[in-house]
Amino acid sequence: MFLSRLVANQRRLAAPAALLALVALLLSGCGSMGVGVGIGIPVGPVTIGVGASNHGVNLGVGTSVGPVGVGVGVNQSGRVTAGAGVGASTEIGNSGVRAGVGVGTSTVIHEPKNK
């Protein structure tokens, strides 16, 4: 039974993993790449989250449809960014907690230092 569930999960995650690899390849030419970790709390159709990355701490709000998500965030310096990405996640046991991986790109829409 465990083996059949493992195989079913691998098949279900194969397409998102291939899509992630394709998006990573397409984004590899971007000028800035980052790695981070965050936590989000769903509130209606949006998720409010806080994250930390090699670019600093960020507070944001976002929404998604399937594996594609968009959001807006602000960091500790007041810089506002908008981003889009694609990812996949899976539930950890029966806990309701999900772990996932994704890739995306963002752009600065407000830089307080450029006043």
N, C-alpha and C positions, 0 to 999 in steps of 0.2 A: 504494500500500500504506500509506504513512504517513497519507494522508488518511482511508482506511477505518478505520484504528486510532484516529485522533483522533475520528472520528464515533462509533465504538463506545464509546470512553472517555467521551465527553460524554453519551451515552445512559445508560451505567452509573452515572454520577455525578449525573444529573439528579434522581432520586428522593431520594438522600441530601441533596442541596443544598436541595431543597424542604422536606424534613423539618427541616433545620437552620434554614431561614428561619422555619418555623412555631414551632419551639422558641424561637428568639431573640425572636420576637414575644411568645410566652407569658411568657418570662422578663424582658421589658423592664420589667415592673412591680416587679421585685425591688429591694430597697434598695441592693444592692452589686453592681457589675459589675467585672470584672477582666480584664486582658490579661496573658498570660504566655507563657513558653517553657520547655520541659522535655525531659528525656530519660528513657526508661524501658528497663529490661532485663527481658525475660520470664524468669521462673523458675517453671517448671511452669505451673499454671493462673492465676498472678498475675503482675503486673508491678510491679517495684520501681522507683521513679522519684524524681528530684530536679528541682525546677523553681524558676523565679524569676518573680515577677510584680510588679505595682504594689502588691501586698499583702505582699511580702517573699519569703524563701526558704522552700521547703516540701519535706519528705521524706515520701514516701507509698508506699502499696501499694494496688493496685486490680486489678480484673478486669472483663472485658467479655464480652458475648454479642452478636455482630453489631455494630451501631453504638452500642449502649447500654452504658455503663460506670458502675461505682460504685467508690468508694475512700475511704480514710481517710488523712489526712495530719497532720503536725505541723510547725509553723513554728519559727523561731529563738527565739521567746518561750515555747515550750511549749504554745501554743494548739493543740488538736486539733480538726480539722474532719472532717466526713463529707460526701461530695458524690456527685452523679449527673450524668451528661451524655450527650450524643449527638454523634457526630462521623463524619467520613469521612476516609479517607486513601488514598494511592496510592503505589506503589513508584516510586522515582527510578531510571529506567533499569533495569538488571539488577543493581543493587548490593545488594539486600536491605534498603536503607534506605528508610523510608517518611516522607512528609511529609503532614500533614493539618491539618484545622481542626475545631473543635468548640465547642459551647456547653454550659454546665451551671450548676448551682446548688449551693451548699453551706450548711452550718449549723455553728455552733460547738457541739461536744459537751463540751468541757472548756476552761475559761478559768482559767489559774493565778492571774491577778490577782484573781479573785473568791473567794479562800479565806477 
